[in-house]
Amino acid sequence: MASLGLLFLMIPMLLLVGSSTKFQAEARQYDVGGREGWVVKPSEDYNHWAQRNRFQVNDTLHFKYNKGIDSVVVVKKEDFDSCNINTPIQKMDDGDSIFPLSNSGLFYFVSGNLDNCKSGQKLVVLVMAVRQPLPKPVPPPASILPPQTSTMPPQTVPATGLTSPVLPPSDKSSSGRVGVTVGLGVLLGFLLCGFVGLD
């Protein structure tokens, strides 16, 4: 029973730690055109499909099409607008192509079949920027710290007879809420331990 009470005591703290942990999403593969694949007239316009998705760096696009009849050409914006397939950045023509989204920004895809491109078989994908973590605060220079005047080791004070200092009221910042959350979690844990101990 004591271990059960200890478990209840730890739950609020685990929740608090877990809520501050960030999980990175794994890279995803997107099938361009869904079941239809890379075709001339899809049931959903490719750019509408792209706007519904949130592409991240390291995701991949899967293009499925008829080899020998069609292909996928990665182009610059001006070539995208005019369906110019003569100066491609990259051309994929194996019928089952994977394109890695290696960086953020806009990617432009057109059909390698000029007639298909002019009929609207083209796609613009926006890859979202990678969010950088906030920089850590820089500690103050050593010259601001007070000089050490004594070389004696710090004294130890026995724990008996000590009381907790009374803290002044704080503002209503998020750090205050964290303290209240932890305090309530510990109080809840002690109450649960007391009830379990009554059995």
N, CA, C and O of each residue as an XYZ file, in Angstrom:
796
protein
N       0.814     -1.206      0.000
C       0.000      0.000      0.000
C       0.853      1.264      0.000
O       0.478      2.269     -0.603
N       2.003      1.215      0.677
C       2.855      2.397      0.712
C       3.361      2.735     -0.686
O       3.492      3.910     -1.030
N       3.651      1.694     -1.511
C       4.131      1.961     -2.871
C       3.031      2.582     -3.727
O       3.316      3.380     -4.619
N       1.775      2.219     -3.459
C       0.665      2.819     -4.185
C       0.561      4.305     -3.845
O       0.326      5.136     -4.723
N       0.736      4.628     -2.573
C       0.709      6.031     -2.154
C       1.847      6.815     -2.787
O       1.664      7.966     -3.181
N       3.033      6.196     -2.888
C       4.171      6.845     -3.529
C       3.883      7.094     -5.008
O       4.261      8.128     -5.557
N       3.214      6.142     -5.641
C       2.840      6.312     -7.045
C       1.919      7.512     -7.220
O       2.116      8.316     -8.132
N       0.913      7.642     -6.355
C       0.006      8.784     -6.436
C       0.748     10.099     -6.196
O       0.399     11.129     -6.772
N       1.764     10.060     -5.350
C       2.565     11.255     -5.080
C       3.360     11.670     -6.312
O       3.551     12.863     -6.546
N       3.823     10.712     -7.096
C       4.669     10.999     -8.253
C       3.876     11.408     -9.489
O       4.426     12.081    -10.362
N       2.610     11.028     -9.594
C       1.823     11.307    -10.795
C       1.784     12.790    -11.146
O       2.050     13.129    -12.299
N       1.464     13.700    -10.212
C       1.437     15.117    -10.597
C       2.784     15.634    -11.091
O       2.835     16.463    -11.999
N       3.875     15.148    -10.498
C       5.191     15.612    -10.930
C       5.519     15.071    -12.320
O       6.096     15.782    -13.142
N       5.154     13.823    -12.583
C       5.389     13.258    -13.907
C       4.588     14.010    -14.964
O       5.081     14.248    -16.067
N       3.356     14.385    -14.632
C       2.536     15.149    -15.575
C       3.160     16.501    -15.865
O       3.150     16.961    -17.007
N       3.698     17.134    -14.845
C       4.316     18.436    -15.018
C       5.552     18.331    -15.899
O       5.739     19.155    -16.795
N       6.400     17.335    -15.662
C       7.602     17.137    -16.469
C       7.214     16.772    -17.892
O       7.794     17.290    -18.847
N       6.244     15.889    -18.040
C       5.810     15.450    -19.363
C       5.224     16.564    -20.189
O       5.382     16.573    -21.410
N       4.545     17.515    -19.550
C       3.925     18.595    -20.307
C       4.954     19.578    -20.845
O       4.662     20.305    -21.795
N       6.145     19.621    -20.267
C       7.148     20.559    -20.754
C       8.082     19.923    -21.773
O       8.917     20.616    -22.355
N       7.962     18.631    -22.001
C       8.815     17.948    -22.955
C       8.262     18.137    -24.354
O       7.059     17.998    -24.573
N       9.133     18.454    -25.300
C       8.699     18.618    -26.680
C       9.030     17.343    -27.444
O      10.115     16.780    -27.299
N       8.084     16.899    -28.255
C       8.305     15.748    -29.095
C       8.369     16.212    -30.537
O       7.516     16.978    -30.985
N       9.367     15.756    -31.262
C       9.462     16.108    -32.662
C       8.693     15.082    -33.473
O       8.784     13.878    -33.231
N       7.945     15.572    -34.425
C       7.194     14.679    -35.283
C       8.142     14.012    -36.263
O       9.125     14.609    -36.703
N       7.832     12.757    -36.600
C       8.625     12.048    -37.576
C       8.310     12.563    -38.968
O       7.241     13.124    -39.212
N       9.257     12.364    -39.880
C       9.053     12.776    -41.261
C       7.921     11.947    -41.869
O       7.770     10.764    -41.564
N       7.134     12.582    -42.730
C       5.996     11.918    -43.368
C       6.201     11.832    -44.866
O       6.909     12.643    -45.464
N       5.564     10.827    -45.465
C       5.552     10.713    -46.923
C       4.149     11.056    -47.399
O       3.165     10.526    -46.883
N       4.057     11.940    -48.379
C       2.779     12.371    -48.933
C       2.638     11.804    -50.343
O       3.517     11.994    -51.184
N       1.539     11.113    -50.597
C       1.238     10.595    -51.930
C       0.548     11.694    -52.734
O      -0.615     12.015    -52.490
N       1.264     12.259    -53.682
C       0.721     13.352    -54.486
C      -0.421     12.809    -55.350
O      -0.233     11.882    -56.139
N      -1.598     13.400    -55.188
C      -2.767     12.958    -55.942
C      -3.502     11.790    -55.311
O      -4.466     11.282    -55.885
N      -3.063     11.360    -54.144
C      -3.734     10.244    -53.464
C      -3.717      8.985    -54.314
O      -2.686      8.649    -54.897
N      -4.844      8.279    -54.394
C      -4.924      7.029    -55.168
C      -4.757      7.264    -56.667
O      -4.262      6.398    -57.388
N      -5.170      8.432    -57.124
C      -5.075      8.728    -58.558
C      -3.632      8.915    -59.008
O      -3.283      8.594    -60.144
N      -2.794      9.436    -58.113
C      -1.405      9.689    -58.457
C      -1.234     10.986    -59.230
O      -2.072     11.886    -59.164
N      -0.135     11.062    -59.961
C       0.243     12.246    -60.735
C      -0.406     12.126    -62.114
O       0.125     11.465    -63.007
N      -1.568     12.778    -62.273
C      -2.366     12.659    -63.498
C      -2.741     14.044    -64.018
O      -2.520     15.053    -63.349
N      -3.313     14.075    -65.224
C      -3.652     15.345    -65.866
C      -4.769     16.078    -65.138
O      -4.613     17.252    -64.801
N      -5.882     15.418    -64.890
C      -7.012     16.085    -64.252
C      -7.424     15.324    -62.989
O      -8.330     14.491    -63.032
N      -6.751     15.612    -61.854
C      -7.096     14.910    -60.612
C      -8.452     15.378    -60.082
O      -8.929     16.459    -60.428
N      -9.058     14.550    -59.244
C     -10.356     14.942    -58.670
C     -10.210     16.148    -57.737
O     -11.160     16.911    -57.561
N      -9.050     16.322    -57.151
C      -8.767     17.509    -56.337
C      -7.556     18.209    -56.933
O      -6.522     17.581    -57.159
N      -7.677     19.486    -57.185
C      -6.573     20.267    -57.732
C      -5.342     20.095    -56.840
O      -5.450     20.130    -55.614
N      -4.178     19.909    -57.455
C      -2.944     19.670    -56.694
C      -2.619     20.802    -55.726
O      -2.195     20.548    -54.598
N      -2.811     22.032    -56.148
C      -2.477     23.138    -55.248
C      -3.453     23.238    -54.082
O      -3.071     23.645    -52.985
N      -4.695     22.874    -54.311
C      -5.646     22.818    -53.202
C      -5.225     21.734    -52.209
O      -5.282     21.933    -50.995
N      -4.808     20.603    -52.734
C      -4.315     19.497    -51.888
C      -3.101     19.963    -51.076
O      -3.009     19.692    -49.879
N      -2.180     20.661    -51.730
C      -0.961     21.122    -51.051
C      -1.287     22.120    -49.943
O      -0.633     22.118    -48.900
N      -2.291     22.970    -50.158
C      -2.656     23.965    -49.149
C      -3.272     23.318    -47.918
O      -3.231     23.900    -46.834
N      -3.843     22.127    -48.062
C      -4.439     21.437    -46.905
C      -3.390     20.761    -46.027
O      -3.689     20.380    -44.896
N      -2.185     20.609    -46.522
C      -1.143     19.887    -45.787
C      -0.097     20.842    -45.237
O       0.068     21.961    -45.725
N       0.600     20.380    -44.219
C       1.682     21.156    -43.610
C       2.967     20.363    -43.820
O       3.237     19.398    -43.105
N       3.744     20.773    -44.790
C       4.971     20.057    -45.131
C       6.120     20.570    -44.278
O       6.293     21.775    -44.095
N       6.896     19.636    -43.764
C       8.041     19.955    -42.921
C       9.318     19.486    -43.615
O       9.277     18.625    -44.495
N      10.453     20.060    -43.212
C      11.740     19.612    -43.724
C      11.895     18.125    -43.395
O      11.553     17.695    -42.293
N      12.401     17.353    -44.330
C      12.623     15.899    -44.268
C      11.389     15.072    -44.629
O      11.482     13.846    -44.700
N      10.227     15.712    -44.861
C       9.097     14.973    -45.425
C       9.449     14.618    -46.860
O      10.391     15.168    -47.430
N       8.688     13.693    -47.444
C       8.916     13.320    -48.840
C       7.608     13.354    -49.615
O       6.531     13.156    -49.052
N       7.718     13.607    -50.913
C       6.582     13.554    -51.828
C       6.737     12.308    -52.687
O       7.806     12.045    -53.238
N       5.649     11.543    -52.794
C       5.653     10.329    -53.617
C       4.803     10.590    -54.850
O       3.598     10.819    -54.751
N       5.447     10.554    -56.019
C       4.763     10.751    -57.296
C       4.626      9.395    -57.981
O       5.627      8.728    -58.244
N       3.398      8.985    -58.272
C       3.104      7.730    -58.974
C       2.456      8.096    -60.306
O       1.447      8.800    -60.327
N       3.032      7.620    -61.435
C       2.547      8.000    -62.760
C       2.958      6.927    -63.764
O       3.700      6.003    -63.430
N       2.471      7.057    -64.990
C       2.783      6.102    -66.055
C       4.165      6.380    -66.637
O       4.381      7.405    -67.283
N       5.086      5.469    -66.404
C       6.453      5.597    -66.920
C       6.418      5.600    -68.452
O       5.691      4.822    -69.071
N       7.201      6.471    -69.038
C       7.273      6.567    -70.486
C       6.244      7.521    -71.076
O       6.427      8.022    -72.186
N       5.160      7.777    -70.341
C       4.116      8.686    -70.822
C       4.200     10.029    -70.095
O       3.888     11.075    -70.664
N       4.619      9.985    -68.848
C       4.660     11.193    -68.032
C       5.936     11.199    -67.205
O       6.671     10.211    -67.175
N       6.194     12.299    -66.543
C       7.339     12.444    -65.641
C       7.062     13.631    -64.724
O       6.051     14.320    -64.861
N       7.978     13.854    -63.791
C       7.865     14.988    -62.874
C       9.127     15.825    -63.041
O      10.242     15.305    -63.014
N       8.930     17.130    -63.216
C      10.067     18.021    -63.405
C      10.023     19.091    -62.310
O       9.013     19.769    -62.121
N      11.140     19.222    -61.597
C      11.284     20.273    -60.581
C      11.865     21.486    -61.312
O      12.901     21.391    -61.969
N      11.177     22.631    -61.186
C      11.574     23.825    -61.946
C      11.604     25.066    -61.054
O      11.174     25.039    -59.901
N      12.128     26.154    -61.625
C      12.083     27.455    -60.959
C      10.697     28.062    -61.161
O       9.927     27.598    -62.001
N      10.385     29.104    -60.385
C       9.059     29.710    -60.456
C       8.717     30.216    -61.857
O       7.611     29.986    -62.347
N       9.649     30.894    -62.494
C       9.348     31.428    -63.827
C       9.094     30.315    -64.843
O       8.279     30.479    -65.752
N       9.779     29.197    -64.695
C       9.538     28.055    -65.583
C       8.216     27.369    -65.235
O       7.549     26.819    -66.112
N       7.847     27.402    -63.980
C       6.565     26.846    -63.551
C       5.417     27.604    -64.213
O       4.492     26.996    -64.752
N       5.481     28.929    -64.169
C       4.415     29.763    -64.721
C       4.233     29.544    -66.225
O       3.109     29.555    -66.727
N       5.343     29.346    -66.938
C       5.277     29.219    -68.399
C       5.328     27.776    -68.901
O       5.339     27.538    -70.108
N       5.362     26.798    -67.960
C       5.492     25.374    -68.320
C       6.760     25.116    -69.140
O       6.748     24.306    -70.067
N       7.839     25.799    -68.801
C       9.126     25.582    -69.473
C       9.809     24.381    -68.820
O      10.224     24.452    -67.664
N       9.926     23.280    -69.562
C      10.550     22.062    -69.024
C      11.950     21.853    -69.599
O      12.543     20.789    -69.417
N      12.485     22.869    -70.296
C      13.788     22.748    -70.955
C      14.971     22.992    -70.023
O      16.084     22.568    -70.335
N      14.765     23.662    -68.887
C      15.857     23.917    -67.941
C      15.461     23.421    -66.549
O      15.317     24.225    -65.627
N      15.283     22.099    -66.386
C      14.818     21.574    -65.096
C      15.914     21.629    -64.024
O      17.108     21.556    -64.316
N      15.463     21.759    -62.790
C      16.362     21.602    -61.651
C      16.615     20.106    -61.455
O      17.736     19.682    -61.173
N      15.561     19.329    -61.609
C      15.637     17.871    -61.486
C      14.501     17.262    -62.293
O      13.413     17.833    -62.374
N      14.756     16.100    -62.892
C      13.722     15.386    -63.624
C      13.635     13.964    -63.087
O      14.647     13.284    -62.909
N      12.394     13.526    -62.833
C      12.142     12.166    -62.350
C      11.233     11.492    -63.370
O      10.191     12.038    -63.733
N      11.629     10.292    -63.838
C      10.839      9.661    -64.885
C      10.716      8.139    -64.742
O      10.457      7.440    -65.722
N      10.900      7.636    -63.532
C      10.839      6.179    -63.337
C       9.432      5.654    -63.059
O       9.259      4.445    -62.910
N       8.430      6.517    -62.986
C       7.047      6.102    -62.752
C       6.663      5.990    -61.283
O       5.480      5.926    -60.948
N       7.656      5.967    -60.414
C       7.418      5.839    -58.974
C       8.523      6.618    -58.257
O       9.505      6.033    -57.799
N       8.357      7.929    -58.163
C       9.437      8.811    -57.715
C       9.195      9.364    -56.321
O       8.076      9.728    -55.960
N      10.270      9.419    -55.551
C      10.247     10.007    -54.210
C      11.105     11.263    -54.253
O      12.262     11.222    -54.672
N      10.525     12.386    -53.815
C      11.266     13.639    -53.767
C      11.383     14.087    -52.314
O      10.364     14.367    -51.684
N      12.617     14.164    -51.753
C      12.796     14.625    -50.371
C      12.722     16.147    -50.271
O      13.344     16.859    -51.059
N      11.964     16.634    -49.306
C      11.865     18.072    -49.043
C      12.982     18.418    -48.057
O      12.783     18.404    -46.843
N      14.144     18.723    -48.597
C      15.359     18.849    -47.787
C      15.533     20.204    -47.111
O      16.363     20.348    -46.214
N      14.762     21.189    -47.532
C      14.883     22.508    -46.897
C      13.541     23.225    -46.971
O      12.631     22.802    -47.685
N      13.435     24.313    -46.223
C      12.188     25.082    -46.226
C      12.119     25.952    -47.464
O      13.130     26.223    -48.113
N      10.904     26.383    -47.780
C      10.712     27.250    -48.938
C       9.715     26.664    -49.920
O       9.000     25.713    -49.603
N       9.673     27.235    -51.112
C       8.736     26.800    -52.145
C       9.413     25.853    -53.126
O      10.552     26.079    -53.533
N       8.702     24.785    -53.507
C       9.145     23.841    -54.524
C       8.092     23.839    -55.624
O       6.893     23.827    -55.349
N       8.551     23.850    -56.873
C       7.652     23.896    -58.029
C       7.822     22.621    -58.858
O       8.933     22.265    -59.251
N       6.700     21.941    -59.117
C       6.697     20.701    -59.884
C       5.748     20.850    -61.072
O       4.656     21.401    -60.935
N       6.168     20.359    -62.233
C       5.296     20.328    -63.406
C       5.431     18.958    -64.064
O       6.400     18.234    -63.836
N       4.444     18.623    -64.880
C       4.527     17.402    -65.666
C       5.607     17.575    -66.730
O       5.768     18.658    -67.294
N       6.349     16.494    -66.998
C       7.345     16.523    -68.067
C       6.714     16.451    -69.442
O       7.398     16.626    -70.450
N       5.404     16.193    -69.495
C       4.651     16.209    -70.740
C       4.081     17.619    -70.882
O       3.215     18.025    -70.107
N       4.570     18.360    -71.874
C       4.217     19.776    -72.017
C       2.704     19.994    -72.088
O       2.190     20.933    -71.481
N       1.986     19.138    -72.822
C       0.527     19.278    -72.929
C      -0.144     19.096    -71.564
O      -1.093     19.806    -71.232
N       0.363     18.127    -70.770
C      -0.193     17.899    -69.427
C       0.027     19.116    -68.530
O      -0.866     19.513    -67.782
N       1.214     19.701    -68.611
C       1.514     20.884    -67.799
C       0.573     22.020    -68.176
O       0.027     22.689    -67.298
N       0.380     22.240    -69.459
C      -0.509     23.316    -69.905
C      -1.963     23.049    -69.535
O      -2.771     23.976    -69.468
N      -2.300     21.765    -69.292
C      -3.655     21.410    -68.849
C      -3.799     21.501    -67.335
O      -4.856     21.184    -66.788
N      -2.741     21.934    -66.659
C      -2.841     22.170    -65.218
C      -2.180     21.139    -64.328
O      -2.383     21.169    -63.114
N      -1.392     20.220    -64.886
C      -0.711     19.217    -64.058
C       0.577     19.832    -63.516
O       1.670     19.607    -64.037
N       0.411     20.607    -62.462
C       1.514     21.316    -61.816
C       1.205     21.466    -60.330
O       0.047     21.432    -59.915
N       2.243     21.629    -59.552
C       2.104     21.641    -58.097
C       3.128     22.574    -57.470
O       4.301     22.570    -57.844
N       2.666     23.381    -56.504
C       3.557     24.213    -55.682
C       3.439     23.710    -54.248
O       2.336     23.564    -53.721
N       4.588     23.446    -53.620
C       4.617     22.962    -52.237
C       5.404     23.953    -51.391
O       6.528     24.325    -51.728
N       4.799     24.370    -50.295
C       5.478     25.245    -49.339
C       5.929     24.396    -48.157
O       5.111     23.789    -47.466
N       7.245     24.362    -47.933
C       7.818     23.628    -46.802
C       8.077     24.632    -45.694
O       8.780     25.625    -45.883
N       7.496     24.354    -44.534
C       7.582     25.291    -43.413
C       9.006     25.382    -42.878
O       9.768     24.415    -42.913
N       9.347     26.577    -42.379
C      10.677     26.816    -41.821
C      10.864     26.015    -40.547
O       9.918     25.795    -39.791
N      12.085     25.587    -40.320
C      12.425     24.866    -39.098
C      12.501     25.880    -37.974
O      13.189     26.894    -38.081
N      11.783     25.595    -36.889
C      11.821     26.521    -35.744
C      13.076     26.270    -34.931
O      13.376     25.141    -34.543
N      13.796     27.344    -34.685
C      15.023     27.257    -33.900
C      14.687     27.444    -32.426
O      13.854     28.281    -32.082
N      15.336     26.662    -31.543
C      15.091     26.881    -30.111
C      15.593     28.258    -29.694
O      16.537     28.795    -30.274
N      14.946     28.814    -28.686
C      15.360     30.117    -28.172
C      16.767     30.013    -27.594
O      17.101     29.002    -26.977
N      17.595     31.033    -27.780
C      18.953     30.976    -27.229
C      18.916     30.989    -25.705
O      18.048     31.605    -25.086
N      19.882     30.293    -25.126
C      19.979     30.261    -23.663
C      20.519     31.602    -23.168
O      21.358     32.217    -23.827
N      20.030     32.063    -21.989
C      20.528     33.344    -21.474
C      22.018     33.245    -21.139
O      22.502     32.213    -20.673
N      22.719     34.329    -21.387
C      24.155     34.379    -21.123
C      24.365     34.749    -19.659
O      23.776     35.720    -19.183
N      25.203     33.987    -18.927
C      25.452     34.352    -17.527
C      26.202     35.675    -17.443
O      26.921     36.044    -18.372
N      26.036     36.403    -16.313
C      26.730     37.697    -16.179
C      28.237     37.485    -16.123
O      28.702     36.435    -15.679
N      29.005     38.483    -16.575
C      30.469     38.361    -16.509
C      30.937     38.217    -15.067
O      30.280     38.692    -14.140
N      32.060     37.568    -14.890
C      32.602     37.323    -13.549
C      32.912     38.624    -12.814
O      32.922     38.647    -11.583
N      33.166     39.703    -13.548
C      33.506     40.984    -12.894
C      32.318     41.561    -12.125
O      32.522     42.386    -11.234
N      31.095     41.160    -12.436
C      29.917     41.671    -11.733
C      29.702     40.928    -10.415
O      29.130     41.478     -9.474
N      30.160     39.680    -10.349
C      29.969     38.895     -9.132
C      30.810     39.459     -7.999
O      31.916     39.948     -8.230
N      30.284     39.393     -6.744
C      31.070     39.931     -5.615
C      32.325     39.083     -5.388
O      32.302     37.866     -5.574
N      33.411     39.734     -4.987
C      34.661     38.984     -4.762
C      34.524     38.056     -3.552
O      33.807     38.364     -2.600
N      35.212     36.933     -3.602
C      35.241     35.984     -2.487
C      36.250     36.519     -1.466
O      37.418     36.723     -1.794
N      35.800     36.744     -0.235
C      36.687     37.321      0.783
C      37.232     36.275      1.739
O      38.209     36.527      2.444
N      36.622     35.125      1.770
C      37.050     34.120      2.733
C      37.414     32.844      2.002
O      36.770     32.480      1.018
N      38.447     32.161      2.482
C      38.839     30.884      1.900
C      38.359     29.722      2.754
O      38.689     28.569      2.479
N      37.573     30.022      3.798
C      37.068     28.967      4.676
C      35.942     28.222      3.963
O      35.170     28.824      3.216
N      35.850     26.913      4.195
C      34.755     26.160      3.573
C      33.409     26.592      4.160
O      33.360     27.043      5.305
N      32.338     26.466      3.413
C      31.036     26.867      3.940
C      30.643     26.007      5.134
O      30.975     24.825      5.211
N      29.924     26.636      6.066
C      29.499     25.926      7.258
C      28.232     25.148      6.966
O      27.395     25.570      6.169
N      28.104     24.004      7.624
C      26.872     23.232      7.496
C      26.030     23.485      8.729
O      26.551     23.548      9.842
N      24.754     23.627      8.537
C      23.811     23.894      9.615
C      22.925     22.670      9.755
O      22.389     22.189      8.757
N      22.752     22.147     10.976
C      21.873     20.984     11.132
C      20.442     21.331     10.711
O      19.991     22.467     10.862
N      19.748     20.335     10.185
C      18.405     20.551      9.641
C      17.347     20.723     10.724
O      16.252     21.199     10.422
N      17.621     20.363     11.945
C      16.609     20.480     12.986
C      16.406     21.930     13.356
O      17.359     22.706     13.428
N      15.179     22.286     13.587
C      14.845     23.623     14.042
C      14.747     24.658     12.937
O      14.502     25.831     13.217
N      14.931     24.255     11.689
C      14.815     25.214     10.597
C      13.367     25.338     10.171
O      12.608     24.371     10.229
N      12.993     26.516      9.748
C      11.648     26.720      9.199
C      11.792     27.298      7.805
O      12.800     27.926      7.479
N      10.796     27.085      7.004
C      10.806     27.621      5.641
C      10.577     29.121      5.700
O       9.740     29.586      6.473
N      11.298     29.879      4.905
C      11.053     31.326      4.882
C       9.704     31.619      4.233
O       9.214     30.862      3.395
N       9.130     32.726      4.642
C       7.868     33.153      4.057
C       8.208     33.978      2.821
O       8.921     34.979      2.901
N       7.685     33.540      1.679
C       7.980     34.237      0.436
C       7.028     35.406      0.262
O       5.849     35.308      0.603
N       7.535     36.511     -0.267
C       6.647     37.654     -0.525
C       5.699     37.297     -1.666
O       6.012     36.442     -2.494
N       4.547     37.951     -1.708
C       3.620     37.675     -2.810
C       4.294     37.977     -4.137
O       5.022     38.962     -4.263
N       4.049     37.124     -5.127
C       4.678     37.319     -6.433
C       3.632     37.771     -7.432
O       2.428     37.747     -7.178
N       4.153     38.188     -8.592
C       3.210     38.555     -9.648
C       2.572     37.297    -10.205
O       2.952     36.185     -9.838
N       1.615     37.468    -11.077
C       0.881     36.320    -11.591
C       1.531     35.810    -12.875
O       0.866     35.646    -13.898
N       2.827     35.564    -12.808
C       3.529     35.057    -13.998
C       3.385     33.550    -14.064
O       2.853     32.923    -13.148
N       3.866     32.971    -15.163
C       3.748     31.525    -15.344
C       4.590     30.775    -14.316
O       4.243     29.650    -13.956
N       5.709     31.373    -13.822
C       6.505     30.681    -12.832
C       5.723     30.518    -11.529
O       5.912     29.530    -10.820
N       4.869     31.449    -11.213
C       4.029     31.314    -10.026
C       3.036     30.188    -10.187
O       2.769     29.452     -9.236
N       2.488     30.044    -11.370
C       1.525     28.968    -11.613
C       2.195     27.610    -11.522
O       1.587     26.651    -11.046
N       3.444     27.512    -11.972
C       4.158     26.242    -11.883
C       4.338     25.866    -10.422
O       4.130     24.712    -10.044
N       4.728     26.841     -9.591
C       4.899     26.561     -8.174
C       3.604     26.104     -7.534
O       3.606     25.176     -6.725
N       2.500     26.742     -7.886
C       1.202     26.358     -7.349
C       0.842     24.958     -7.822
O       0.337     24.154     -7.039
N       1.095     24.654     -9.092
C       0.779     23.330     -9.629
C       1.558     22.249     -8.898
O       0.997     21.228     -8.500
N       2.859     22.480     -8.724
C       3.679     21.495     -8.023
C       3.213     21.373     -6.580
O       3.101     20.267     -6.050
N       2.939     22.521     -5.938
C       2.490     22.484     -4.546
C       1.184     21.731     -4.399
O       1.034     20.913     -3.491
N       0.235     21.999     -5.286
C      -1.039     21.273     -5.238
C      -0.844     19.793     -5.516
O      -1.495     18.948     -4.902
N       0.069     19.475     -6.458
C       0.341     18.068     -6.766
C       0.917     17.341     -5.568
O       0.525     16.212     -5.273
N       1.856     17.988     -4.870
C       2.457     17.367     -3.685
C       1.403     17.215     -2.586
O       1.335     16.175     -1.932
N       0.580     18.253     -2.381
C      -0.470     18.186     -1.374
C      -1.445     17.060     -1.698
O      -1.832     16.293     -0.816
N      -1.840     16.963     -2.965
C      -2.739     15.894     -3.381
C      -2.104     14.531     -3.137
O      -2.776     13.598     -2.699
N      -0.813     14.416     -3.420
C      -0.105     13.152     -3.192
C      -0.104     12.776     -1.722
O      -0.341     11.619     -1.375
N       0.164     13.760     -0.841
C       0.154     13.473      0.591
C      -1.237     13.063      1.070
O      -1.374     12.148      1.882
N      -2.263     13.740      0.568
C      -3.635     13.368      0.959
C      -3.957     11.951      0.518
O      -4.536     11.178      1.282
N      -3.594     11.610     -0.687
C      -3.865     10.252     -1.177
C      -3.090      9.219     -0.370
O      -3.605      8.144     -0.065
N      -1.842      9.555     -0.024
C      -1.044      8.637      0.795
C      -1.724      8.433      2.152
O      -1.754      7.324      2.685
N      -2.264      9.515      2.691
C      -2.947      9.394      3.986
C      -4.159      8.505      3.898
O      -4.393      7.699      4.800
N      -4.943      8.623      2.834
C      -6.116      7.776      2.663
C      -5.724      6.327      2.436
O      -6.371      5.417      2.955
N      -4.674      6.108      1.669
C      -4.242      4.734      1.434
C      -3.707      4.133      2.725
O      -3.899      2.948      2.994
N      -3.035      4.959      3.521
C      -2.501      4.459      4.796
C      -3.590      4.109      5.806
O      -3.331      3.359      6.747
N      -4.811      4.638      5.631
C      -5.892      4.344      6.567
C      -6.435      2.930      6.385
O      -7.083      2.409      7.292
N      -6.191      2.293      5.240
C      -6.717      0.942      4.970
C      -6.091     -0.106      5.859
O      -6.428     -1.285      5.754
